[in-house]
Amino acid sequence: MQYVRVMPQPAKSSRTPATPDAPESAAGSRAAAQRLKMRRELAAAAMELFATKGYEATTVDEIAAAAGVARRTFFRHFRSKEEAIFPDHDDTLIRAEAVLNAAPAHEHPLDTVCRGIKEVMRMYAARPEISVARYKLTREVPTLREAEIASVARYERLFTRYLLGHFDEHAHADDANDDPLLAEVAASAVVTAHNHVLRRWLRADGQGDVEAQLDHAFAIVRRTFGSGIGAGRGPEAGAAATVAPATVSAHGEVLVTVARTDAPLDEVMRTIEEALKER
């Protein structure tokens, strides 16, 4: 894959509001904070009821009553009771999108996506005890697990659109039809790496340096999918995965070749074989 950095364009989202005037922005921020507060209160009430009564036996009316609000208030915030235990995903998706839209010109698009999904980890890490309880509950209730999968898919779609918008149109002239596949695979790899670290952290009851673990996982993704990508890195970056010609030393039986660690193995072996044939 090869990406290029283009001028930032707002990612498509029906939830992203137009830029308001300053006074309206302050009022909008307060409204958003109040909205999130209510969503979290409803989520806390739902979690407690699910834990004591069970998911199937709990009704929306009971969740609303436990939170001290009317049934219609519940449905202003959630479409169903399974959505109630994921109160932060809408706002986190907007924050992740904002990271993509504000990415600096020199940053590699894959690194931008990694920074974007860190907003999800921060959401979970902000309230580890609730996150751990929610994780255990979703393991027990298939309906909640499906809702969680649907939330993950929203992030994957956002990151796929972003990466696809940064392909170098000249780098894939012969296989441009593969661009959507490559973008989707790369975005999926970032999300998978994040979810792997997140699940491991949740199984450990929210203990450990999750940020460091996440950076390690992203480094693996970057090495795997970032080879040969030259976005914002100067003209020499595109040759990052090249293999230097193999040379045979003057001492007879020693073959010396130099290659980058991210060079494809088959390319390294082909270079060595060609050098041996020239002996």
C-alpha positions in Angstrom: 0.0 0.0 0.0 1.0 3.5 -0.6 -0.7 6.6 0.9 -0.2 10.3 0.3 -1.2 13.1 2.6 -3.9 15.3 1.1 -5.4 18.5 2.4 -7.7 17.5 5.3 -11.3 17.1 4.3 -14.1 16.6 6.9 -15.0 12.9 7.1 -18.6 12.2 6.1 -20.8 12.1 9.2 -24.4 13.0 9.7 -23.5 13.7 13.3 -20.9 16.4 12.8 -22.5 19.8 13.3 -21.7 22.9 11.3 -19.2 25.2 13.0 -21.3 27.5 15.2 -20.6 31.0 16.5 -18.7 31.3 19.8 -21.7 31.9 22.1 -23.6 29.1 20.5 -20.6 26.9 20.7 -20.4 27.4 24.5 -24.1 26.6 24.8 -23.7 23.6 22.5 -20.9 22.3 24.7 -23.0 22.6 27.8 -25.9 20.8 26.1 -23.5 18.0 24.9 -22.2 17.6 28.4 -25.7 17.4 29.9 -26.7 14.9 27.2 -23.6 12.7 28.0 -24.3 13.0 31.7 -27.9 11.7 31.2 -26.8 8.9 28.9 -24.3 7.8 31.5 -26.9 7.9 34.3 -29.2 5.8 32.2 -26.3 3.4 31.4 -25.4 3.0 35.1 -29.1 2.3 36.0 -29.2 -0.3 33.2 -26.0 -1.9 34.2 -27.2 -2.3 37.8 -30.5 -3.8 36.8 -28.9 -6.1 34.3 -26.6 -7.4 37.0 -29.3 -7.9 39.6 -32.4 -8.9 37.6 -30.7 -10.1 34.4 -30.8 -8.6 31.0 -33.9 -10.4 29.7 -36.0 -9.6 32.8 -35.1 -5.9 32.8 -37.5 -3.4 30.9 -36.9 0.0 29.6 -39.5 1.4 32.0 -37.5 0.0 34.9 -34.3 1.5 33.6 -35.9 4.9 33.2 -37.5 4.7 36.7 -34.2 3.7 38.3 -32.6 6.8 36.6 -35.4 9.0 37.8 -36.6 10.0 34.3 -39.6 9.3 32.1 -39.7 6.5 29.5 -39.7 9.1 26.7 -36.5 10.5 28.1 -34.9 7.2 27.8 -35.8 6.9 24.1 -34.5 10.4 23.4 -31.1 8.9 24.2 -31.2 5.3 23.2 -33.2 3.3 20.8 -33.2 0.1 22.8 -32.1 -1.2 26.2 -29.0 -2.9 24.7 -27.8 0.4 23.5 -28.0 1.8 27.0 -24.8 0.2 28.2 -22.8 1.9 25.4 -23.4 5.6 26.2 -20.1 7.0 25.0 -19.7 5.6 21.5 -21.5 8.4 19.6 -19.3 11.1 21.2 -16.2 9.0 20.9 -16.8 8.5 17.2 -17.0 12.2 16.8 -13.8 12.8 18.7 -12.0 10.1 16.6 -13.3 11.8 13.5 -12.0 15.1 14.7 -8.5 13.6 15.1 -8.6 12.5 11.5 -9.8 15.9 10.3 -7.1 17.8 12.2 -4.2 15.5 11.3 -0.9 17.4 10.6 0.3 17.3 7.0 3.5 15.4 7.9 1.8 12.5 9.7 1.5 9.2 8.1 -2.3 8.4 7.6 -1.9 5.0 9.3 -0.5 6.8 12.4 -3.4 9.2 12.3 -5.9 6.3 12.4 -4.0 4.8 15.4 -4.3 8.1 17.2 -7.9 8.3 16.3 -8.8 4.9 17.8 -6.9 5.8 21.0 -10.0 7.9 21.8 -11.9 4.6 22.2 -9.3 3.3 24.6 -9.4 6.5 26.6 -13.2 6.2 26.8 -12.8 2.7 28.4 -9.9 3.7 30.6 -11.7 6.8 32.0 -14.0 4.5 34.0 -12.2 1.1 34.3 -14.6 -0.5 36.9 -17.6 0.2 34.7 -15.8 -0.9 31.6 -14.8 -4.2 33.2 -18.4 -4.9 34.4 -19.7 -4.1 30.9 -17.2 -6.4 29.4 -18.3 -9.3 31.6 -21.9 -8.6 30.8 -21.4 -8.5 27.1 -19.7 -11.9 27.3 -22.8 -13.4 28.9 -25.5 -11.7 26.7 -25.3 -12.4 23.0 -27.6 -9.4 22.2 -25.2 -7.1 23.9 -22.3 -8.7 22.1 -24.0 -8.0 18.8 -24.5 -4.3 19.8 -20.8 -4.1 20.7 -19.8 -5.5 17.3 -22.0 -3.0 15.6 -20.3 -0.2 17.4 -16.9 -1.5 16.4 -18.0 -1.6 12.8 -18.7 2.1 12.8 -15.1 2.9 13.7 -13.8 0.5 11.0 -16.0 2.3 8.4 -14.7 5.7 9.5 -11.1 4.6 9.3 -11.5 2.8 6.0 -13.0 5.9 4.3 -10.1 8.0 5.7 -7.3 5.6 4.5 -9.0 5.2 1.1 -8.9 9.0 0.7 -5.1 9.0 1.1 -4.0 6.4 -1.5 -1.5 7.6 -4.0 -3.5 7.3 -7.3 -0.2 6.8 -9.2 1.1 4.0 -7.1 -1.7 1.6 -8.0 -2.4 2.3 -11.6 -2.6 -1.4 -12.4 -4.6 -2.5 -9.4 -6.7 0.5 -8.4 -9.6 -1.8 -7.8 -7.7 -3.2 -4.8 -7.6 0.1 -3.0 -10.9 -0.4 -1.2 -9.7 -3.8 0.0 -6.3 -2.6 1.1 -7.8 0.3 3.0 -10.4 -1.9 4.7 -7.7 -4.5 5.7 -5.4 -1.8 7.1 -8.3 -0.1 9.0 -9.4 -3.5 10.3 -5.9 -4.3 11.5 -5.7 -1.1 13.5 -9.1 -1.9 15.1 -8.2 -5.5 15.8 -4.9 -4.5 17.4 -6.8 -2.0 19.6 -9.5 -4.6 20.6 -6.9 -7.2 21.4 -5.2 -4.9 23.8 -8.5 -3.7 25.2 -9.8 -7.2 25.9 -6.5 -8.2 27.5 -6.7 -5.1 29.7 -10.3 -5.8 30.7 -9.6 -9.4 31.5 -6.9 -8.1 33.9 -9.6 -6.0 35.6 -8.3 -2.7 34.1 -4.8 -3.0 35.5 -1.6 -2.3 33.6 -0.2 0.4 31.3 -2.7 0.0 28.5 -1.3 3.0 26.6 2.1 1.3 26.3 0.5 -2.0 25.3 -1.5 -0.2 22.7 1.6 1.6 21.2 3.4 -1.8 21.0 0.4 -3.3 19.1 0.3 -0.3 16.7 4.0 -0.6 16.0 3.3 -4.2 14.8 0.6 -2.9 12.5 2.7 -0.1 11.3 5.6 -2.5 10.4 3.2 -4.8 8.6 1.1 -2.3 6.6 3.4 0.8 6.4 6.2 -0.7 4.3 6.8 1.5 1.2 4.4 4.2 2.3 6.0 7.6 1.8 3.4 10.1 3.1 5.1 13.2 4.4 8.5 11.6 4.6 10.4 13.0 1.7 11.4 11.4 -1.6 13.5 8.7 -0.1 10.7 7.2 2.0 9.1 5.3 -0.9 12.2 3.2 -1.1 12.1 2.2 2.6 11.6 -1.5 1.9 14.1 -1.9 -0.9 16.9 -4.5 -0.7 20.4 -3.5 -1.5 22.2 -5.6 -4.1 23.9 -8.6 -2.7 27.7 -8.7 -2.9 30.1 -11.6 -2.6 33.2 -10.9 -0.6 36.7 -11.4 -2.0 37.3 -14.1 0.6 35.4 -16.7 -1.3 32.6 -18.4 0.7 31.0 -15.4 2.4 27.9 -13.8 0.9 27.0 -10.4 2.2 23.7 -8.7 1.6 22.1 -5.7 3.2 18.3 -5.3 3.6 15.9 -3.4 5.7 14.1 -5.4 8.4 10.8 -4.5 6.8 11.8 -5.8 3.4 9.6 -8.7 2.1 11.4 -12.1 2.7 10.8 -13.3 -0.8 12.6 -10.2 -2.2 15.5 -10.7 0.1 15.8 -14.4 -0.9 15.5 -13.5 -4.6 18.4 -11.0 -4.3 20.6 -13.6 -2.6 19.7 -16.2 -5.2 20.7 -13.9 -8.0 24.0 -13.1 -6.4 24.8 -16.8 -6.0 24.0 -17.4 -9.7 26.6 -14.8 -10.6 29.4 -16.7 -8.9 
